[in-house]
Amino acid sequence: MGISWSIKTFTELTNEELYQVLRLRSEVFVVEQQCCYLDMDNYDQKALHLQGVNEHGLVAYTRLFAPGVKFDMASIGRVISSPSARGKGFGRELMEVSIAGVESNWGKIPIKIGAQLYLQKFYESLGFVQSSEMYLEDHIPHIEMIRA
């Protein structure tokens, strides 16, 4: 079963879509990763929202940012796959579609991410290179990475 991808601005999201996005982010980042943090950070309104939906609903999601919003470069954040959809290659597809989304909106420009450290090899396989020392974000080890 394939995924249907869409990119929307914040104002284009329906109430139901926004609810599903916030629910998935809470399910994974807050509950699964046991990280108490404020997910709604006032950047959703500035992002493009990439949603991957299949017959089960929202299974993959990222936020895409123009240069100068989160970093001096374009950025991809809140990278998430539903626990029920893991192990099927959707994470790689999600990032490939996210990179294509950045390029279709802002051109083929460098992309910077704040990656959870345990995913470093995954992001390297997509062309990202570590660009910072490890730092803690909400008590989780992260590194910045750039795809030139």
Backbone as numpy.savetxt, mean C-alpha at the origin, in Angstrom:
# Nx Ny Nz CAx CAy CAz Cx Cy Cz
-9.48 -17.46 -9.70 -10.32 -16.28 -9.70 -9.43 -15.04 -9.70
-9.63 -14.20 -10.67 -8.82 -13.00 -10.79 -9.31 -11.86 -9.93
-8.50 -10.84 -9.93 -8.83 -9.63 -9.18 -9.17 -8.53 -10.17
-10.17 -7.75 -9.82 -10.53 -6.55 -10.57 -9.91 -5.37 -9.83
-9.13 -4.56 -10.55 -8.41 -3.45 -9.95 -9.08 -2.13 -10.31
-9.11 -1.21 -9.35 -9.59 0.15 -9.62 -8.79 1.13 -8.78
-8.64 2.33 -9.32 -7.97 3.42 -8.61 -8.97 4.57 -8.52
-9.16 5.07 -7.30 -10.12 6.15 -7.08 -9.52 7.20 -6.14
-9.96 8.43 -6.32 -9.63 9.47 -5.34 -10.48 9.22 -4.10
-10.17 9.91 -3.04 -10.92 9.77 -1.80 -12.40 10.10 -2.01
-12.67 11.17 -2.74 -14.07 11.58 -2.93 -14.83 10.64 -3.86
-14.12 9.86 -4.66 -14.78 8.89 -5.53 -15.15 7.59 -4.82
-14.53 7.33 -3.67 -14.84 6.11 -2.92 -16.28 6.16 -2.42
-16.99 5.06 -2.56 -18.33 4.98 -1.97 -18.19 4.76 -0.46
-19.25 4.98 0.27 -19.22 4.70 1.71 -18.83 3.25 1.96
-19.40 2.33 1.19 -19.12 0.90 1.36 -17.65 0.61 1.08
-17.08 1.19 0.01 -15.67 0.96 -0.32 -14.77 1.49 0.80
-15.06 2.70 1.28 -14.25 3.27 2.35 -14.33 2.39 3.60
-15.50 1.91 3.93 -15.67 1.04 5.09 -14.82 -0.22 4.92
-14.87 -0.84 3.74 -14.10 -2.07 3.51 -12.59 -1.81 3.59
-12.14 -0.67 3.08 -10.72 -0.31 3.16 -10.30 -0.16 4.62
-11.05 0.61 5.38 -10.70 0.85 6.78 -10.78 -0.43 7.60
-11.76 -1.28 7.28 -11.90 -2.55 7.99 -10.71 -3.46 7.72
-10.29 -3.58 6.45 -9.14 -4.43 6.11 -7.87 -3.89 6.76
-7.66 -2.59 6.70 -6.47 -2.01 7.31 -6.47 -2.27 8.82
-7.61 -2.15 9.46 -7.70 -2.41 10.89 -7.47 -3.89 11.20
-8.06 -4.76 10.37 -7.91 -6.21 10.57 -6.45 -6.63 10.56
-5.68 -6.08 9.62 -4.29 -6.51 9.46 -3.34 -5.69 10.31
-3.37 -4.37 10.16 -2.36 -3.53 10.82 -2.59 -3.41 12.33
-3.83 -3.39 12.78 -4.11 -3.22 14.20 -4.26 -4.57 14.91
-5.15 -5.43 14.40 -5.45 -6.68 15.09 -4.37 -7.73 14.83
-4.13 -8.08 13.56 -3.16 -9.14 13.26 -1.75 -8.79 13.71
-1.32 -7.55 13.44 0.04 -7.16 13.80 0.12 -6.62 15.23
-1.00 -6.62 15.92 -1.07 -6.17 17.31 -0.38 -4.83 17.50
-0.79 -3.86 16.69 -0.18 -2.55 16.70 -1.26 -1.50 16.91
-1.24 -0.90 18.06 -2.21 0.15 18.38 -1.68 1.47 17.81
-2.29 1.96 16.75 -1.86 3.21 16.14 -3.07 3.87 15.48
-2.94 5.15 15.17 -4.02 5.88 14.51 -3.88 5.71 13.00
-4.70 4.84 12.43 -4.64 4.55 11.00 -5.12 5.73 10.16
-6.16 6.38 10.60 -6.71 7.51 9.85 -5.86 8.74 10.14
-4.90 9.01 9.24 -3.83 9.98 9.45 -3.96 11.25 8.63
-5.13 11.49 8.06 -5.39 12.67 7.22 -4.63 12.65 5.89
-4.10 11.50 5.51 -3.49 11.35 4.19 -4.42 10.65 3.21
-5.46 9.99 3.70 -6.39 9.32 2.78 -6.98 10.31 1.78
-7.24 11.52 2.24 -7.84 12.53 1.37 -6.89 12.98 0.26
-5.59 12.76 0.44 -4.58 13.20 -0.52 -4.10 12.06 -1.43
-4.62 10.85 -1.20 -4.13 9.66 -1.90 -5.05 9.23 -3.01
-4.48 8.45 -3.91 -5.29 7.62 -4.81 -5.37 6.26 -4.15
-6.55 5.65 -4.19 -6.79 4.39 -3.50 -6.92 3.26 -4.52
-5.95 2.36 -4.49 -5.95 1.20 -5.39 -6.61 0.04 -4.65
-7.69 -0.46 -5.22 -8.43 -1.55 -4.60 -8.43 -2.77 -5.52
-8.16 -3.93 -4.92 -8.26 -5.19 -5.62 -9.41 -5.98 -5.05
-10.39 -6.27 -5.90 -11.61 -6.93 -5.46 -11.80 -8.22 -6.25
-12.23 -9.28 -5.54 -12.67 -10.49 -6.22 -14.04 -10.88 -5.67
-14.45 -12.11 -5.90 -15.80 -12.52 -5.48 -15.99 -12.47 -3.97
-14.90 -12.38 -3.22 -14.97 -12.31 -1.75 -14.96 -10.88 -1.23
-14.82 -9.91 -2.12 -14.75 -8.51 -1.70 -13.35 -7.97 -1.83
-13.02 -6.98 -1.01 -11.72 -6.33 -1.04 -10.66 -7.30 -0.52
-9.66 -7.60 -1.34 -8.60 -8.53 -0.94 -7.21 -7.92 -1.01
-7.07 -6.75 -1.62 -5.76 -6.11 -1.72 -5.96 -4.61 -1.87
-4.99 -3.84 -1.34 -5.18 -2.39 -1.31 -3.84 -1.69 -1.12
-3.70 -0.51 -1.74 -2.60 0.41 -1.44 -3.09 1.84 -1.60
-2.31 2.76 -1.01 -2.49 4.19 -1.26 -1.34 4.64 -2.14
-1.65 5.46 -3.13 -0.65 6.02 -4.03 -0.57 7.53 -3.80
0.65 8.05 -3.73 0.84 9.48 -3.47 1.71 10.13 -4.53
1.33 11.33 -4.91 2.14 12.14 -5.81 3.42 12.57 -5.08
4.45 12.94 -5.84 5.66 13.46 -5.19 5.31 14.66 -4.32
5.96 14.72 -3.15 5.77 15.85 -2.26 4.66 15.70 -1.23
3.90 14.61 -1.29 2.82 14.42 -0.32 3.35 13.70 0.92
3.87 12.50 0.77 4.44 11.74 1.89 5.96 11.87 1.92
6.56 11.81 0.75 8.01 11.94 0.59 8.25 12.94 -0.53
9.52 13.25 -0.79 9.84 14.12 -1.91 9.60 13.42 -3.25
9.43 12.12 -3.22 9.15 11.31 -4.41 7.73 10.77 -4.33
7.28 10.18 -5.43 6.01 9.46 -5.39 6.14 8.34 -4.36
5.00 7.87 -3.86 5.04 6.88 -2.79 3.87 5.92 -2.88
4.10 4.72 -2.37 3.06 3.70 -2.23 3.04 3.33 -0.75
1.84 3.30 -0.17 1.75 2.98 1.25 0.51 2.17 1.58
0.42 1.77 2.84 -0.68 0.94 3.36 -0.86 -0.29 2.46
0.25 -0.91 2.09 0.23 -2.10 1.24 -0.35 -3.25 2.04
-1.43 -3.82 1.54 -2.12 -4.82 2.35 -2.82 -5.86 1.48
-2.71 -7.10 1.93 -3.47 -8.21 1.34 -4.31 -8.84 2.43
-5.51 -9.21 2.11 -6.39 -9.87 3.07 -5.79 -11.21 3.48
-5.86 -11.56 4.76 -5.34 -12.87 5.18 -5.92 -14.03 4.37
-7.17 -13.91 3.95 -7.81 -14.99 3.18 -7.26 -15.10 1.76
-6.56 -14.08 1.30 -6.07 -14.06 -0.08 -4.56 -14.29 -0.19
-3.90 -14.51 0.91 -2.44 -14.64 0.89 -2.00 -15.98 0.30
-0.80 -15.97 -0.25 -0.23 -17.19 -0.82 -0.68 -17.47 -2.23
-1.34 -16.51 -2.85 -1.86 -16.69 -4.21 -1.20 -15.75 -5.22
-0.16 -15.03 -4.78 0.54 -14.12 -5.67 -0.10 -12.75 -5.79
-1.13 -12.48 -4.99 -1.81 -11.19 -5.09 -0.93 -10.04 -4.60
-0.04 -10.31 -3.65 0.84 -9.26 -3.15 1.75 -8.71 -4.24
2.31 -9.61 -5.02 3.16 -9.18 -6.14 2.33 -8.43 -7.18
1.17 -8.98 -7.50 0.29 -8.32 -8.47 -0.13 -6.95 -7.95
-0.44 -6.86 -6.67 -0.81 -5.59 -6.05 0.29 -4.55 -6.24
1.53 -4.93 -5.97 2.63 -3.98 -6.12 2.90 -3.64 -7.58
2.78 -4.60 -8.47 2.97 -4.31 -9.90 1.91 -3.35 -10.40
0.66 -3.55 -9.99 -0.42 -2.64 -10.39 -0.23 -1.27 -9.73
0.27 -1.25 -8.49 0.53 0.01 -7.79 1.62 0.81 -8.50
2.70 0.15 -8.88 3.78 0.82 -9.62 3.24 1.36 -10.94
2.46 0.56 -11.64 1.85 1.02 -12.90 0.91 2.20 -12.65
0.20 2.19 -11.52 -0.69 3.30 -11.17 0.07 4.59 -10.94
1.20 4.49 -10.25 2.05 5.67 -10.05 2.52 6.19 -11.40
3.01 5.29 -12.25 3.54 5.70 -13.54 2.47 6.29 -14.45
1.25 5.75 -14.40 0.20 6.29 -15.27 -0.30 7.65 -14.79
-0.15 7.94 -13.51 -0.61 9.22 -12.98 0.48 10.29 -12.94
1.74 9.90 -12.69 2.80 10.89 -12.51 4.03 10.63 -13.36
3.98 9.65 -14.23 5.12 9.34 -15.09 6.06 8.33 -14.46
7.05 7.93 -15.22 8.03 6.94 -14.75 9.07 7.68 -13.91
8.76 7.80 -12.63 9.60 8.56 -11.70 9.96 7.66 -10.51
10.96 8.06 -9.72 11.31 7.26 -8.55 10.14 7.14 -7.57
10.06 6.00 -6.91 9.02 5.72 -5.92 9.71 5.35 -4.62
9.29 6.00 -3.54 9.85 5.73 -2.21 8.77 5.09 -1.34
9.19 4.09 -0.58 8.27 3.43 0.35 8.92 3.32 1.72
8.08 3.23 2.74 8.51 2.87 4.08 8.09 1.42 4.28
9.02 0.50 4.17 8.71 -0.93 4.14 8.96 -1.58 5.49
8.07 -2.49 5.87 8.36 -3.30 7.05 9.59 -4.15 6.72
10.52 -4.18 7.64 11.83 -4.80 7.39 11.72 -6.24 6.92
10.78 -7.00 7.45 10.69 -8.42 7.07 10.30 -8.61 5.60
9.83 -7.55 4.94 9.45 -7.63 3.53 10.52 -7.09 2.58
11.71 -6.83 3.10 12.78 -6.26 2.29 13.06 -7.06 1.02
13.21 -8.36 1.12 13.53 -9.19 -0.06 12.41 -9.13 -1.10
11.16 -9.13 -0.62 10.02 -9.02 -1.53 10.10 -7.72 -2.33
10.33 -6.61 -1.65 10.40 -5.32 -2.35 11.63 -5.23 -3.25
12.74 -5.83 -2.82 13.93 -5.86 -3.68 13.63 -6.60 -4.98
12.81 -7.64 -4.92 12.47 -8.39 -6.13 11.64 -7.56 -7.10
11.10 -6.44 -6.63 10.33 -5.53 -7.47 11.15 -4.30 -7.88
12.44 -4.33 -7.57 13.33 -3.24 -7.99 13.58 -2.16 -6.96
13.09 -2.32 -5.74 13.35 -1.34 -4.69 14.69 -1.62 -4.03
15.37 -0.55 -3.61 16.68 -0.65 -2.97 16.61 0.09 -1.64
17.17 -0.51 -0.61 17.17 0.11 0.71 17.87 1.46 0.66
17.25 2.48 1.27 17.82 3.83 1.24 17.94 4.46 2.62
17.67 3.70 3.68 17.81 4.24 5.04 18.23 3.13 5.99
18.64 3.54 7.15 18.88 2.58 8.22 17.52 2.12 8.74
17.51 1.04 9.49 16.28 0.55 10.10 15.79 1.58 11.12
14.48 1.78 11.17 13.87 2.64 12.17 12.58 1.97 12.65
12.13 2.36 13.81 10.88 1.81 14.35 9.74 2.76 14.03
8.69 2.20 13.48 7.46 2.94 13.27 6.36 2.13 13.96
5.77 2.71 14.98 4.76 2.02 15.78 5.31 0.69 16.30
6.57 0.71 16.73 7.26 -0.44 17.33 7.53 -1.58 16.33
7.42 -1.30 15.04 7.69 -2.30 14.00 8.90 -1.85 13.19
9.93 -2.70 13.02 11.10 -2.32 12.23 10.73 -2.03 10.78
11.19 -0.89 10.28 10.95 -0.44 8.91 12.28 0.04 8.30
12.30 0.10 6.98 13.36 0.76 6.23 12.70 1.52 5.09
13.35 2.59 4.67 12.92 3.28 3.46 13.59 2.60 2.28
12.84 2.52 1.18 13.36 1.90 -0.04 12.94 2.76 -1.24
13.76 2.77 -2.27 13.49 3.56 -3.47 13.57 2.66 -4.69
12.62 2.86 -5.58 12.64 2.21 -6.90 12.89 3.32 -7.91
14.07 3.34 -8.53 14.44 4.41 -9.44 13.83 4.23 -10.81
